[in-house]
Amino acid sequence: MARRYPNRPRHRPGRRPPNRPPGGQTRSAPRGFTGPGYRQFYAWLMPGLAGAEKRRFFNDVSGAVVLAAGLCGAGLGFACLGWIGGALGLGVGIAAGGSFVEAGRYYRR
């Protein structure tokens, strides 16, 4: 019986080539607030903060980022469209800030 695609090389099982990672072409996850270099800086700046207390502190900071984005959106919306724009801007700002915080992994559970 003839091969289905005669000009194509046959698949030979074996080891994966070294230039391909095992999980495919994945990007690395963002590091959040405590990436390389910042971890040592925060340890120096706040020596008593560690573990669950540190996570709670940075979650509060993330909440402040979302609140600031919401207030900026509300101010911009109010300047453009009045009270209705302020309400819409608040919602859009909070949604954008929350999306930014979740995508950057700044808020940890």
QUIMO-V142589 format. One record per residue. RES is the residue in one letter. SS is DSSP state (A for helix, B for strand, O for the rest). OMEGA is omega in radians with two decimals (* if undefined). D_CENTER is the distance of its C-alpha to the mean C-alpha in Angstrom with 1 decimal. Layout:
RES/SS/OMEGA/D_CENTER, RES/SS/OMEGA/D_CENTER
This chain:
M/O/-3.11/53.7, A/O/3.10/51.9, R/O/-3.09/48.2, R/O/3.10/45.9, Y/O/-2.99/44.5, P/O/-3.09/47.0, N/O/3.14/45.4, R/O/3.10/42.0, P/O/-3.13/41.6, R/O/3.08/41.6, H/O/3.11/38.5, R/O/3.13/39.3, P/O/3.13/37.3, G/O/-3.08/36.2, R/O/3.08/33.5, R/O/3.12/30.4, P/O/-3.02/30.5, P/O/-3.10/28.8, N/O/3.13/26.7, R/O/3.10/24.7, P/O/-3.05/22.1, P/O/-3.10/22.9, G/O/-3.08/19.8, G/O/-3.12/20.1, Q/O/-3.13/18.1, T/O/3.05/14.6, R/O/3.12/11.8, S/O/-3.11/10.6, A/O/3.06/7.3, P/O/-3.04/5.6, R/O/-3.11/8.0, G/O/-3.09/7.1, F/O/-3.01/10.4, T/O/3.09/12.8, G/O/-3.13/12.4, P/O/3.14/15.7, G/O/3.14/18.3, Y/A/3.14/16.6, R/A/3.13/17.5, Q/A/3.12/21.1, F/A/3.13/21.1, Y/A/3.08/19.9, A/A/3.10/22.4, W/A/-3.08/25.1, L/A/-3.10/24.2, M/O/-3.01/24.0, P/O/-3.10/26.1, G/O/-3.05/26.7, L/O/3.14/23.1, A/O/3.04/21.8, G/O/-3.08/20.5, A/A/3.11/20.1, E/A/3.12/21.1, K/A/3.11/18.5, R/A/3.12/15.7, R/A/3.12/17.5, F/A/-3.11/17.8, F/A/3.00/14.1, N/A/3.06/13.5, D/A/3.08/16.3, V/A/3.10/14.9, S/A/3.07/11.7, G/A/3.08/14.4, A/A/3.09/16.2, V/A/3.12/13.5, V/A/3.12/13.5, L/A/3.12/17.3, A/A/3.11/17.7, A/A/3.10/15.9, G/A/3.13/18.2, L/A/3.07/21.2, C/A/3.09/20.7, G/A/3.12/20.5, A/A/3.12/23.6, G/A/3.13/25.5, L/A/3.11/24.9, G/A/3.11/25.8, F/A/3.13/28.9, A/A/-3.09/30.0, C/A/-2.97/30.0, L/A/3.14/31.2, G/O/-3.04/32.4, W/A/3.12/31.7, I/A/3.09/30.4, G/A/3.09/28.0, G/A/3.12/26.9, A/A/3.11/26.2, L/A/3.13/24.3, G/A/3.09/22.4, L/A/3.13/21.4, G/A/-3.14/20.1, V/A/3.12/18.2, G/A/3.11/16.8, I/A/3.11/15.7, A/A/-3.14/14.1, A/A/3.11/12.3, G/A/3.10/11.3, G/A/3.10/10.2, S/A/3.11/8.2, F/A/-3.12/6.5, V/A/3.13/6.2, E/A/-3.12/5.1, A/A/3.13/2.6, G/O/-3.12/1.9, R/O/3.09/4.0, Y/O/3.11/6.7, Y/O/-3.13/8.8, R/O/3.13/10.5, R/O/*/13.5
